[in-house]
Amino acid sequence: MILSVVNHKGGTGKTTTVVNLAAALVACNKKVLVIDFDPQGNLSYSIGIDANVLGISEVLQGTKQVEEVIIQKEGIDIVASNMHLSDIELTLQSVDNRVFVLKNTLQNIQSGYDFVLIDCPPSRSLLTINALAASDSVISTVLLDVLSMQGLNQINKTIVDVTQHFNSSLRFLGVVAVQYDSRKKIAQEVLNFMKESFDLPLFETYIRNNVKVCEAPSHGKSVLKYAPTSNGAVDYLNLAKELFTRI
């Protein structure tokens, strides 16, 4: 399964969720490939990969095969990213079938993995459209605040557009609430509002606000590696298990 994690707004726990969901899937004995598809390269940094390594930019240029740039961390196969990906996106504008470049790139290797997770950039860019066109499913992350609600409509519209024009089999698995704090009234209010006002599925697993999740990237590790007994590690393991039931 190819699964994109999207949000058009930055700072919503998207990259953190990709890293830790991947680690949780590996802990469940699944073979996982992660693609950092964001030019900022935050995922690569947060898992301890040097910014100068070859990665998805070279693959899209055609100078390297995916297999040649895979780096393994914590049992996860990772294709890194860096700022050169922004230049590649401009180049893709003039390529025929530019929406399907990533899909074509992954065709020969995806069967070797149980899951391919794509960390998308926080925008409705050509890179994001490429990721969704290549994916079987998509999930979104959201902070439990008022501003995050604005992004949900945008995400839903993007998914509908991609489904209509490029990938009719794309399935929206749901929204994952992150940094959940049950002590804050606003958290429950936003959850209730989402359930009542948006025709979007919501994962029952919430990622609780946990300092270990925030600390792990500075050590170049997933929270499952950095603090395996923490609430964050437990929550991402539960999210992986819920993902199995949804697919």
C-alpha positions, 0 to 999 in steps of 0.5 A, a space after each residue: 500500500 502506498 499511503 500519503 500523509 498530507 496537510 496544506 498547513 505546516 506545523 500539524 504533526 505531519 512529518 512526525 506522524 510519518 516517522 513514528 507511524 513508519 516505526 510503529 509499522 516496522 514494530 508490527 513486522 511490516 516492511 516499510 519504505 518512507 519517501 521524504 517528498 518535502 523540499 524542506 527535508 524535515 523528515 530526513 533531518 528528524 531521523 538523523 539523515 545528512 542533508 547532503 545525501 542523494 535522494 528523491 531529487 536524483 531519482 526524479 532527475 533520472 540519475 539514480 534508481 530508488 534502490 541506489 539512494 535508500 538509507 535504512 534507519 531503525 529498520 525503515 527504508 528511507 529515501 531522503 530529500 533536500 532543497 534541490 527538490 524545489 528545483 526539480 518541481 520547476 523542471 517537472 512543469 515541462 514534463 509530459 504526464 508530470 502528475 504521474 512521475 512519482 507513480 511511474 518511479 515507484 512501480 518497480 519497487 512498491 511490491 517489495 513493501 507492505 507500506 510506502 509512506 510519503 511525507 508530502 509538502 505543506 501545500 497544494 503543489 505539483 509534488 503533493 499532486 504527484 504523491 496523491 496520484 501515486 497513492 492508494 490511500 491518504 490520511 491527514 493530520 490536524 492540530 486541535 485548534 480553530 485555525 486547523 479547521 480551515 485546512 480540512 476543507 482545502 485538503 478534502 477539495 484536493 483529494 476530490 480533485 485528484 480522485 476525479 482527474 488522476 486517481 479514481 481509486 484514491 481512498 481517504 482513510 481519515 484525519 489523525 488528531 495530534 498533540 491531544 490534551 484532554 485537559 484542554 476544553 478547546 481540544 474536545 470542542 474542536 473534536 466535536 465540531 469536526 465530527 458534526 461539521 465535516 464529512 470526513 472520517 476521524 481516527 479513533 486513536 489520538 496522538 496525545 501531547 507528549 514531550 518525548 515526541 518533541 524531543 525525539 527528532 533532536 536525537 535523530 530517532 523515532 519516539 519508539 526508539 527514543 522513548 519506547 514506553 512513552 505515551 507517544 510511542 504507545 499512541 503511534 503503535 495504536 495508530 498503526 493497529 487502527 490503520 490495519 483495521 481501516 485497510 
